[in-house]
Amino acid sequence: MKTHILLVEDDVASRFGFIHFFSREGYAITEATGIAEATEAIAGQRFDAVILDNNLPDGNGIDFISTVRTYDGTVPIIIITGTADIPLAVEAMQRGADNFLTKPVDNAGLSAFLKKTLEIGVLKRRVVARQRLEKQEEMFWGNSAAMRQAFDLARIAAESDSPVLLTGETGTGKGMIAKWIHRNSSRSDNEFVEVNCSCLRGELLAREIFGNARGAFTSADQDRKGLLDIADRGTLFLDEIGDMGLEVQAQFLKVLEEKTYRRLGDVKLLRSNFRLICATNREIANLLKKGLFRQDLLFRINLITIAIPPLRQRMEDLPAIIAAILRSLGRDDTSVGPEIMALLRGYTWPGNFRELHNVLERAHLLARGGSLLPAYFFGLNGAAAPLPASAAPVPRALKPLDMQQIQQALDEADGCVEKAAALLNVSRATLYRRLKQNGE
Ligand SMILES: Nc1ncnc2c1ncn2[C@@H]1O[C@H](COP(=O)(O)OP(=O)(O)OP(=O)(O)O)[C@@H](O)[C@H]1O
C-alpha cells in the first residue's frame, strides 16, 4: 500500500511541483485547495501525513490543525508558510504540528523528514500491534486433515486481500482464525475491528457499521465514526453475519459493490479500504432458502470459505490440543491419564475448543497443582458428579443463564464480554443473546 499524503495548498505552481516530486518518490497524493476540501478529504479517509499551507483562501492552516486532530490524533502534520516567522512556528508546534517549513520548500529535505516521521509512526503502530499480539492466545491448528486444510486456506487468505467466510460451530475458533489471518496479513499494523451482528439489530447495527452524522437521530449530538472508518486499511470482522437483518444486508452489499458509503443522516460519500472477514455458525444455505440471507451478498463474502470442523470430527487432534491447553495453563509438567483420555474421547464437545479449554481449566483449578484426577472431569457424560469437599470453586456453567450471575461474571471480567462468557462456560454469542433478551 502506498503512503498517502493530503496536500492542502491553493497555489497551483507549488502544488504541481510537490506532486511531481512526491509521486516520483512513490507517494499517493490527495490534493485540496482549501480548508473545506481538506475537511471533506480527512473525514472520508485516513492519511499518513498532512501537508498544510498556512495561508488558504478560506482560512489558515494553523487553525485547521485541531480539526485534523479530531479525525486523527497521530497523523504527522507539516505546516508550510510564505515567510519564516518564529512566533508562528512556535504556535504551530503548540497546536500540534510536527514540523514547520518556509517556502520555497526543499522537497528533498521534506521527503527525508517524512520518511523518518513515517518510520517512527509505523514502528509505534508495530509496537502496539505486537503488544496486542502478545496478549492474544496462541492459535493451535492441530494435525488432522481437516485442520491442515483449514490452515492452508487461512495462509492463502492471509496472503490475499479477498473476503473470507469462516463457518463452524460455536467455539471452533472462528474468531481466533479471523485474528490470525489479520495478524499474518499485510494489514497487521492497522486495526482489526470486530462486530457481532447477533447483538445489534437493525439500525443499531447500521449505526455501528456506518457511523452517523450529528442530528441523524435524537441522541446523535455529534458526528460519530463507524466501524468502516476505523477499519480503513485494516480488517473488518463481522461475526455471526447470518444474524444480520435484511435491511443492513442491503446497505452493506452496496458498500461492497460501490466501495463507498454514507454515515447515517449524512450526504457525504466516504471510502474505506477495509478487508472483510465474516463468520457464521448458522447454515447459510438454510438462511438462503428461508429468504433470510441475500444470495448476492453471499457471493460477495465467500470468495475464500474456510469450514472449521467441530472437535468431535477431529479426535485425532485431542491429545495434542490437551497438551497445548495444559501448557497455556502453565501445566507443562502434567498429562492426562488413559482413564481421563477415554472420558474426553467419549464426549461430543458441543462447545468445541472453548468447552475443552474450560473443562481442563476447571480440572486444573480443582487439582490445585497436583495430578489431574478423573473425578475432576465430571459432567461430561451427562451425570454431574459432586464436588470434592476441599475443592476450589468451579467456573460456572449456567443453565439457564441467570442475569445476576451474568452481571457478576461481567464485573469479574471488567466488562469484557469474551472473558465473562468464558467464566460462564458459554459462547459470546449466547451471552450477547441473553443480554439482549434482558434488554441490557
Ligand atoms: N485452534 C485454537 N487454538 C487455540 N485456542 C482456540 C482455538 N479454537 C478456539 N480456541 C479457544 O476457544 C475460544 C473460542 O474461540 P472463538 O471465539 O474463536 O470461537 P468461535 O468459533 O468464534 O465461537 P463463537 O461462534 O461462539 O463466537 C477462544 O477464546 C480460544 O480460547
PDBQT file of the ligand as one rigid body, heavy atoms in Angstrom, charges set to zero:
ROOT
HETATM    1  N1  LIG A 501      -7.492 -23.502  17.409  1.00  0.00    +0.000 N 
HETATM    2  C1  LIG A 501      -7.492 -22.862  18.589  1.00  0.00    +0.000 A 
HETATM    3  N2  LIG A 501      -6.332 -22.650  19.218  1.00  0.00    +0.000 NA
HETATM    4  C2  LIG A 501      -6.329 -22.049  20.429  1.00  0.00    +0.000 A 
HETATM    5  N3  LIG A 501      -7.437 -21.650  21.087  1.00  0.00    +0.000 NA
HETATM    6  C3  LIG A 501      -8.611 -21.838  20.485  1.00  0.00    +0.000 A 
HETATM    7  C4  LIG A 501      -8.714 -22.446  19.204  1.00  0.00    +0.000 A 
HETATM    8  N4  LIG A 501     -10.003 -22.509  18.858  1.00  0.00    +0.000 NA
HETATM    9  C5  LIG A 501     -10.696 -21.968  19.861  1.00  0.00    +0.000 A 
HETATM   10  N5  LIG A 501      -9.864 -21.569  20.842  1.00  0.00    +0.000 N 
HETATM   11  C6  LIG A 501     -10.271 -21.030  22.142  1.00  0.00    +0.000 C 
HETATM   12  O1  LIG A 501     -11.672 -21.093  22.234  1.00  0.00    +0.000 OA
HETATM   13  C7  LIG A 501     -12.243 -19.798  22.466  1.00  0.00    +0.000 C 
HETATM   14  C8  LIG A 501     -13.363 -19.649  21.462  1.00  0.00    +0.000 C 
HETATM   15  O2  LIG A 501     -12.815 -19.389  20.206  1.00  0.00    +0.000 OA
HETATM   16  P1  LIG A 501     -13.546 -18.401  19.205  1.00  0.00    +0.000 P 
HETATM   17  O3  LIG A 501     -14.245 -17.322  19.942  1.00  0.00    +0.000 OA
HETATM   18  O4  LIG A 501     -12.555 -18.009  18.173  1.00  0.00    +0.000 OA
HETATM   19  O5  LIG A 501     -14.635 -19.411  18.607  1.00  0.00    +0.000 OA
HETATM   20  P2  LIG A 501     -15.827 -19.076  17.632  1.00  0.00    +0.000 P 
HETATM   21  O6  LIG A 501     -15.911 -20.200  16.673  1.00  0.00    +0.000 OA
HETATM   22  O7  LIG A 501     -15.654 -17.695  17.055  1.00  0.00    +0.000 OA
HETATM   23  O8  LIG A 501     -17.055 -19.127  18.636  1.00  0.00    +0.000 OA
HETATM   24  P3  LIG A 501     -18.461 -18.321  18.584  1.00  0.00    +0.000 P 
HETATM   25  O9  LIG A 501     -19.126 -18.744  17.302  1.00  0.00    +0.000 OA
HETATM   26  O10 LIG A 501     -19.149 -18.817  19.799  1.00  0.00    +0.000 OA
HETATM   27  O11 LIG A 501     -18.131 -16.865  18.632  1.00  0.00    +0.000 OA
HETATM   28  C9  LIG A 501     -11.122 -18.788  22.255  1.00  0.00    +0.000 C 
HETATM   29  O12 LIG A 501     -11.151 -17.794  23.230  1.00  0.00    +0.000 OA
HETATM   30  C10 LIG A 501      -9.876 -19.618  22.430  1.00  0.00    +0.000 C 
HETATM   31  O13 LIG A 501      -9.519 -19.585  23.798  1.00  0.00    +0.000 OA
ENDROOT
TORSDOF 0
